Amino acid sequence: MKTAWKVIAGTLAVALVLLLAAEIGLRNYIASQIRGEVSQEAEPEVSFGSTPVTLGLLGGALPHVSLYLPSTLAVNGDNTAGQPATTVDVTRLHLRTHVADDLTASAELPDDFLRAQLQQQLSHTLNETGGTAASLLGGIVSVSGVHSNPSEGTFTISLSNGLAGIDLRPVVDNGELTFEAPSSSLFGVALPQSAASVLTDILREQVGSIATGELQITDLTPVDGGLRATLTGQNVDLSSLGDSLP
């Protein structure tokens, strides 16, 4: 009887080792395939959580995938290149259809990146407006700085080296992004709420452009050194998502 139990125990041990080896092999293989599909200068980090991948594959889906894309951003004056650091968490990725039951993506948007993007769009907006007034305004008004204020839930946009300043608080409601302007000033004198309208329109367009029909902005939070944008979606087709992630 003791011999029989030893045989059973030995068989189970071998089976567990084989399953563990298969699990490790599958994780390494799938992670390698994902890294190969992501066009990125810095190598992305891939993890699969605690649920066994082998069991999930039997049901035709990966239980969980986390993907971290390191920042490749380069900001040179008003010009930017690369992508901000992004984290993507996927729950139940169906292998046949490439559809994820749930997807959450978050990106860190640094202050200097936001400043450059705002300046680019402000110049573009003024150029499209045309006319002497717009040309004169474009020569005077520039976005000289963006500074996040996490403790207050706001960020400050400085114009023309401190000539004017606008505090903005991002608000997300049912996927709709708006900005409140608690205060704005010119030479220390309060400006009307309408003074922030051009900049808030530009910001809403810039941040909103990373959302698609399957992804909605659920949060935009000031953090140390920038803003954190979070998008979520259900039944997201990853094959058609393209470059819409942050």
Buried (B, 14 or more C-beta within 10 A) or exposed (E): EEEEEEEEEEEEEEEEEEEEEBBEEBBEEBBEEBBEEEEEEEEBEBEBBEEBBBEBBEEEBBBBBBBBBBBEBEBEEBEBEEBBBBBBBBBBBBEEEEBBBBBBBBBBBBBBBBBBBBBBBBBEBBEEEEEEEBEEEBEEBBBBBBBBBBEEBBBBBBBEEEBBBBBBBBEBEEBEBEBBBEBBBBEEEEBEBEBBEBBBEBBBEBBEEBBBEBBBBBBBBBEEEBBBBBBBBEEBBBEEBEEBBB
